[in-house]
Amino acid sequence: MKSVRQVAFELGVKPKVVYGEIRRGLLTAHKIGRSYRISDEALADYKERTLVTPAAMPGRSPRRTPRPRTGEVRHLRALHAEARDA
């Protein structure tokens, strides 16, 4: 059985986050006196349920092209106007 502080350290979060997960019912804990204790099994189950894996994607994921800055937009419009007039 681990304390909230130990679980928080293992998960890389603050104890406040662990208390919140217990309060929401996402992490099972035993209340002994004024403190909570989390079993190794409950922690392993929590880690398994909250595991996020990236979706299988063939090849590279598409990248967004950055939006042009305001000055670049004016410059591009001027170029297009010149090309259209020529």
MDAnalysis code that builds the backbone (N, CA, C; Angstrom):
import MDAnalysis as mda
import numpy as np

u = mda.Universe.empty(258, n_residues=86, atom_resindex=np.repeat(np.arange(86), 3), trajectory=True)
u.add_TopologyAttr("name", ["N", "CA", "C"] * 86)
u.add_TopologyAttr("resid", np.arange(1, 87))
u.add_TopologyAttr("resname", ["MET", "LYS", "SER", "VAL", "ARG", "GLN", "VAL", "ALA", "PHE", "GLU", "LEU", "GLY", "VAL", "LYS", "PRO", "LYS", "VAL", "VAL", "TYR", "GLY", "GLU", "ILE", "ARG", "ARG", "GLY", "LEU", "LEU", "THR", "ALA", "HIS", "LYS", "ILE", "GLY", "ARG", "SER", "TYR", "ARG", "ILE", "SER", "ASP", "GLU", "ALA", "LEU", "ALA", "ASP", "TYR", "LYS", "GLU", "ARG", "THR", "LEU", "VAL", "THR", "PRO", "ALA", "ALA", "MET", "PRO", "GLY", "ARG", "SER", "PRO", "ARG", "ARG", "THR", "PRO", "ARG", "PRO", "ARG", "THR", "GLY", "GLU", "VAL", "ARG", "HIS", "LEU", "ARG", "ALA", "LEU", "HIS", "ALA", "GLU", "ALA", "ARG", "ASP", "ALA"])
u.atoms.positions = np.array([
    [0.850, -1.185, 0.000],
    [0.000, 0.000, 0.000],
    [0.888, 1.237, 0.000],
    [0.496, 2.194, -0.843],
    [1.284, 3.411, -0.986],
    [0.470, 4.618, -0.535],
    [1.180, 5.639, -0.079],
    [0.517, 6.875, 0.308],
    [0.230, 7.707, -0.935],
    [-0.580, 8.725, -0.767],
    [-0.913, 9.620, -1.866],
    [0.358, 10.285, -2.387],
    [1.230, 10.674, -1.499],
    [2.482, 11.327, -1.899],
    [3.341, 10.393, -2.743],
    [3.429, 9.129, -2.357],
    [4.217, 8.153, -3.114],
    [3.623, 7.925, -4.514],
    [2.301, 7.819, -4.573],
    [1.630, 7.609, -5.862],
    [1.834, 8.832, -6.752],
    [1.703, 10.015, -6.177],
    [1.900, 11.250, -6.947],
    [3.318, 11.300, -7.512],
    [4.292, 10.937, -6.708],
    [5.680, 10.931, -7.169],
    [5.857, 9.934, -8.312],
    [5.260, 8.755, -8.173],
    [5.373, 7.714, -9.201],
    [4.708, 8.143, -10.515],
    [3.587, 8.842, -10.416],
    [2.873, 9.284, -11.616],
    [3.426, 10.589, -12.178],
    [4.236, 11.278, -11.392],
    [4.801, 12.541, -11.842],
    [3.808, 13.691, -11.779],
    [2.915, 13.637, -10.804],
    [1.917, 14.694, -10.624],
    [1.955, 15.164, -9.178],
    [1.169, 16.186, -8.871],
    [1.081, 16.675, -7.496],
    [0.066, 15.843, -6.723],
    [0.227, 15.746, -5.403],
    [-0.738, 14.986, -4.592],
    [-2.180, 15.453, -4.787],
    [-2.364, 16.735, -5.070],
    [-3.697, 17.288, -5.303],
    [-4.398, 16.556, -6.450],
    [-3.651, 16.192, -7.480],
    [-4.213, 15.472, -8.627],
    [-4.676, 14.080, -8.196],
    [-3.874, 13.414, -7.387],
    [-4.222, 12.067, -6.902],
    [-5.490, 12.133, -6.056],
    [-5.585, 13.138, -5.176],
    [-6.797, 13.295, -4.370],
    [-8.014, 13.502, -5.276],
    [-7.858, 14.258, -6.334],
    [-8.955, 14.488, -7.273],
    [-9.388, 13.212, -7.969],
    [-8.428, 12.396, -8.367],
    [-8.756, 11.124, -9.017],
    [-9.479, 10.190, -8.051],
    [-9.089, 10.211, -6.801],
    [-9.767, 9.395, -5.780],
    [-11.195, 9.909, -5.603],
    [-11.346, 11.225, -5.493],
    [-12.664, 11.837, -5.285],
    [-13.601, 11.534, -6.443],
    [-13.082, 11.536, -7.687],
    [-13.917, 11.247, -8.864],
    [-14.174, 9.754, -9.042],
    [-13.517, 8.919, -8.251],
    [-13.733, 7.481, -8.352],
    [-12.898, 6.804, -9.423],
    [-11.909, 7.504, -9.964],
    [-11.059, 6.926, -11.001],
    [-9.911, 6.108, -10.422],
    [-9.544, 6.408, -9.189],
    [-8.464, 5.687, -8.509],
    [-9.010, 5.159, -7.191],
    [-8.962, 3.855, -7.021],
    [-9.481, 3.230, -5.808],
    [-8.484, 3.368, -4.672],
    [-8.981, 3.761, -3.501],
    [-8.111, 3.940, -2.342],
    [-8.837, 3.519, -1.069],
    [-8.052, 3.208, -0.054],
    [-8.588, 2.883, 1.269],
    [-8.308, 4.072, 2.174],
    [-9.315, 4.495, 2.928],
    [-9.102, 5.583, 3.869],
    [-8.834, 4.982, 5.235],
    [-7.649, 5.232, 5.726],
    [-7.241, 4.719, 7.030],
    [-6.992, 5.932, 7.917],
    [-7.887, 6.148, 8.873],
    [-7.794, 7.355, 9.695],
    [-8.081, 8.561, 8.825],
    [-7.117, 9.482, 8.769],
    [-7.298, 10.690, 7.957],
    [-6.540, 10.631, 6.636],
    [-5.882, 9.507, 6.369],
    [-5.078, 9.429, 5.141],
    [-5.587, 8.320, 4.226],
    [-5.236, 8.449, 2.962],
    [-5.597, 7.448, 1.960],
    [-4.404, 6.548, 1.678],
    [-4.698, 5.293, 1.370],
    [-3.672, 4.337, 0.944],
    [-4.155, 3.691, -0.347],
    [-3.241, 3.565, -1.290],
    [-3.567, 3.002, -2.600],
    [-2.799, 1.702, -2.761],
    [-3.512, 0.629, -3.100],
    [-2.849, -0.658, -3.287],
    [-2.117, -0.670, -4.622],
    [-1.115, -1.541, -4.710],
    [-0.359, -1.673, -5.955],
    [-1.271, -2.119, -7.098],
    [-2.242, -2.984, -6.793],
    [-3.173, -3.463, -7.814],
    [-4.052, -2.324, -8.328],
    [-4.541, -1.479, -7.404],
    [-5.385, -0.352, -7.800],
    [-4.597, 0.633, -8.666],
    [-3.335, 0.845, -8.317],
    [-2.502, 1.753, -9.099],
    [-2.212, 1.179, -10.481],
    [-1.934, -0.117, -10.555],
    [-1.688, -0.763, -11.845],
    [-2.940, -0.707, -12.721],
    [-4.104, -0.925, -12.120],
    [-5.367, -0.854, -12.855],
    [-5.611, 0.560, -13.369],
    [-5.336, 1.555, -12.539],
    [-5.500, 2.957, -12.941],
    [-4.578, 3.298, -14.114],
    [-3.333, 2.865, -14.021],
    [-2.375, 3.134, -15.101],
    [-2.821, 2.482, -16.406],
    [-3.351, 1.274, -16.308],
    [-3.802, 0.557, -17.506],
    [-5.018, 1.249, -18.131],
    [-5.947, 1.704, -17.294],
    [-7.155, 2.352, -17.800],
    [-6.873, 3.725, -18.396],
    [-5.844, 4.399, -17.920],
    [-5.557, 5.746, -18.409],
    [-4.462, 5.770, -19.465],
    [-4.038, 4.615, -19.931],
    [-2.999, 4.534, -20.955],
    [-3.533, 5.066, -22.279],
    [-2.788, 5.941, -22.891],
    [-3.170, 6.514, -24.181],
    [-2.128, 6.095, -25.196],
    [-2.596, 5.494, -26.289],
    [-1.676, 5.089, -27.355],
    [-2.014, 5.869, -28.610],
    [-1.008, 6.245, -29.380],
    [-1.295, 6.988, -30.607],
    [-2.025, 6.106, -31.609],
    [-2.912, 6.705, -32.363],
    [-3.648, 5.959, -33.384],
    [-2.682, 5.506, -34.471],
    [-2.924, 4.331, -35.000],
    [-2.067, 3.807, -36.059],
    [-2.313, 4.618, -37.319],
    [-1.268, 5.257, -37.796],
    [-1.393, 6.085, -38.992],
    [-0.330, 5.656, -39.992],
    [-0.730, 5.369, -41.219],
    [0.272, 5.012, -42.216],
    [1.087, 6.239, -42.610],
    [2.378, 6.090, -42.651],
    [3.243, 7.192, -43.060],
    [3.281, 8.311, -42.046],
    [3.586, 9.490, -42.530],
    [3.670, 10.664, -41.667],
    [2.315, 11.317, -41.503],
    [2.141, 11.971, -40.399],
    [0.909, 12.724, -40.204],
    [1.041, 14.054, -40.947],
    [-0.035, 14.533, -41.519],
    [0.048, 15.794, -42.269],
    [0.338, 16.962, -41.333],
    [1.165, 17.886, -41.803],
    [1.482, 19.067, -41.004],
    [0.707, 20.254, -41.542],
    [0.285, 21.084, -40.633],
    [-0.405, 22.299, -41.040],
    [0.617, 23.284, -41.565],
    [0.246, 23.986, -42.613],
    [1.128, 25.031, -43.106],
    [0.871, 26.281, -42.283],
    [1.913, 26.976, -41.890],
    [1.701, 28.160, -41.059],
    [1.012, 29.269, -41.849],
    [0.183, 30.034, -41.165],
    [-0.503, 31.145, -41.800],
    [0.503, 32.254, -42.084],
    [0.383, 32.922, -43.220],
    [1.309, 34.018, -43.523],
    [1.066, 35.195, -42.586],
    [2.134, 35.911, -42.278],
    [2.007, 37.096, -41.428],
    [1.364, 38.226, -42.226],
    [0.875, 39.211, -41.528],
    [0.142, 40.300, -42.161],
    [0.945, 40.969, -43.270],
    [2.207, 41.269, -43.042],
    [3.043, 41.899, -44.051],
    [3.192, 41.019, -45.282],
    [3.297, 39.717, -45.059],
    [3.433, 38.790, -46.185],
    [2.153, 38.758, -47.019],
    [1.015, 38.878, -46.381],
    [-0.256, 38.861, -47.100],
    [-0.330, 40.065, -48.031],
    [0.030, 41.235, -47.525],
    [0.014, 42.441, -48.360],
    [0.959, 42.287, -49.546],
    [2.140, 41.750, -49.279],
    [3.137, 41.564, -50.329],
    [2.612, 40.586, -51.394],
    [2.000, 39.483, -50.966],
    [1.469, 38.502, -51.912],
    [0.326, 39.085, -52.732],
    [-0.545, 39.878, -52.102],
    [-1.643, 40.510, -52.835],
    [-1.097, 41.470, -53.893],
    [-0.053, 42.207, -53.525],
    [0.544, 43.150, -54.477],
    [1.144, 42.388, -55.656],
    [1.797, 41.274, -55.396],
    [2.374, 40.475, -56.472],
    [1.298, 39.932, -57.410],
    [0.207, 39.458, -56.832],
    [-0.895, 38.937, -57.627],
    [-1.527, 40.035, -58.478],
    [-1.662, 41.238, -57.893],
    [-2.245, 42.359, -58.632],
    [-1.348, 42.744, -59.809],
    [-0.032, 42.753, -59.567],
    [0.910, 43.085, -60.640],
    [0.841, 42.037, -61.760],
    [0.778, 40.775, -61.379],
    [0.719, 39.693, -62.363],
    [-0.583, 39.774, -63.162],
    [-1.665, 40.119, -62.503],
    [-2.963, 40.204, -63.170],
    [-2.993, 41.386, -64.139],
    [-2.387, 42.495, -63.745],
    [-2.376, 43.697, -64.585],
    [-1.403, 43.578, -65.767],
    [-0.397, 42.758, -65.647],
    [0.630, 42.659, -66.703],
    [0.187, 41.860, -67.889],
])
